[in-house]
């Protein structure tokens, strides 16, 4: 998430949306609220988002297709996990 925060990102997403041609794809990656690096590294600056928050961000867009997938990768035999929302949007 950019330094401008949730509202700033939502504004820029809406402003940039018309520049995508119909049929074009955009890909976004957000840490989930369960990402262990974010939870165990205070002050790291990574914000985690629930699925509902991610859905709300993209709800106003007239997307032809919106796919929200969850990607989880573990490290150190499961000691930590990288947990992200992978969002694919087709105009």
C-alpha positions in Angstrom: 0.0 0.0 0.0 1.5 3.4 -0.9 2.4 5.9 1.7 -0.7 7.9 0.9 -2.7 5.1 2.5 -5.9 3.4 1.6 -7.8 6.5 0.5 -4.9 7.8 -1.7 -4.6 4.4 -3.4 -8.3 4.2 -4.0 -8.2 7.7 -5.6 -5.3 6.8 -7.8 -6.9 3.5 -8.8 -10.1 5.3 -9.9 -8.2 8.0 -11.7 -6.0 5.5 -13.6 -8.8 3.1 -14.4 -10.0 4.9 -17.6 -6.5 4.6 -19.1 -6.8 0.8 -19.3 -8.1 -0.4 -22.6 -11.1 -2.8 -22.5 -9.7 -6.3 -22.2 -6.5 -5.1 -20.4 -5.4 -6.6 -17.1 -4.1 -5.1 -13.9 -2.4 -7.1 -11.1 -2.3 -6.0 -7.5 -0.8 -7.6 -4.4 -1.8 -6.8 -0.8 -0.6 -8.4 2.5 -3.4 -10.1 4.3 -4.2 -9.4 7.9 -2.7 -12.8 8.8 0.7 -12.2 7.2 3.2 -13.4 9.9 6.1 -11.0 8.9 3.7 -8.1 9.4 2.5 -9.5 12.7 5.9 -10.4 14.1 8.0 -7.4 12.9 6.5 -4.3 14.7 7.2 -1.1 12.8 7.9 -2.9 9.5 5.4 -0.6 7.8 3.4 -3.4 6.1 -0.3 -3.1 6.5 -2.5 -6.2 6.3 -6.0 -6.2 4.8 -9.0 -8.4 5.2 -10.7 -9.8 2.1 -13.7 -7.5 2.7 -11.4 -4.4 2.6 -9.8 -5.6 -0.7 -13.3 -6.2 -2.2 -14.4 -2.8 -1.1 -11.5 -1.1 -2.8 -12.4 -2.6 -6.2 -16.2 -2.5 -5.8 -16.7 0.8 -7.5 -14.8 -0.2 -10.7 -16.7 -1.4 -13.7 -14.5 -4.4 -14.1 -15.3 -7.1 -16.6 -13.7 -9.6 -14.3 -12.3 -9.5 -10.7 -10.5 -12.4 -9.2 -9.2 -12.3 -5.6 -6.9 -15.2 -4.7 -5.0 -15.9 -1.5 -1.4 -16.9 -1.8 0.3 -18.4 1.2 4.0 -19.4 1.3 5.7 -20.8 4.4 9.4 -20.4 5.4 11.6 -22.2 7.9 9.4 -25.3 8.0 6.3 -23.2 8.7 7.9 -20.9 11.2 6.7 -17.9 9.2 4.3 -17.4 6.4 3.9 -14.8 3.7 0.2 -14.4 3.2 -1.1 -12.2 0.4 -4.1 -11.3 -1.7 -3.4 -11.5 -5.4 -6.0 -9.4 -7.3 -6.4 -9.7 -11.0 -8.7 -7.2 -12.7 -9.8 -7.2 -16.3 -11.2 -4.0 -17.7 
